[in-house]
Amino acid sequence: MQKLATILASLFFILSVIPLIAFMTYWGAAMVELFNRVTLFIPIAFGVIGLLVSLIKVKGWAKGWLIAANLLSICGWGLLLFVAIFGFQAP
């Protein structure tokens, strides 16, 4: 069960970081549009789910790394979405 929880938390972290990495590639526009069609908040949702799984189920040295990684992902996406929603409004 520990191994499955570690894999799930890692998977949700990777899913929350994929759109950010796709911004940096030339082929990533289609992937970013796929995430944006569903909702802008999907990477934050993946980060929160990964954080909850790592807080509740994961034990050992991986717990600290997964918590830090998912928190960094949530904070990064929160900052980007804050700027996108409130920073680009016309005066």
Long-range contacts (C-beta under 8 A, 24 or more apart in sequence): 1-57, 2-57, 2-58, 2-59, 2-60, 5-53, 5-54, 5-56, 5-57, 5-58, 6-54, 6-58, 6-62, 6-66, 8-50, 8-53, 8-57, 9-50, 9-51, 9-53, 9-54, 9-57, 9-58, 9-62, 9-66, 9-70, 10-50, 10-66, 11-50, 12-46, 12-47, 12-49, 12-50, 12-53, 12-70, 13-46, 13-47, 13-50, 13-66, 13-69, 13-70, 13-73, 15-43, 15-46, 15-50, 16-43, 16-44, 16-46, 16-47, 16-50, 16-70, 16-73, 16-74, 16-77, 17-43, 17-73, 19-43, 20-76, 20-77, 40-81, 40-84, 41-81, 43-73, 43-77, 44-74, 44-77, 44-78, 44-81, 46-73, 47-71, 47-73, 47-74, 47-77, 48-74
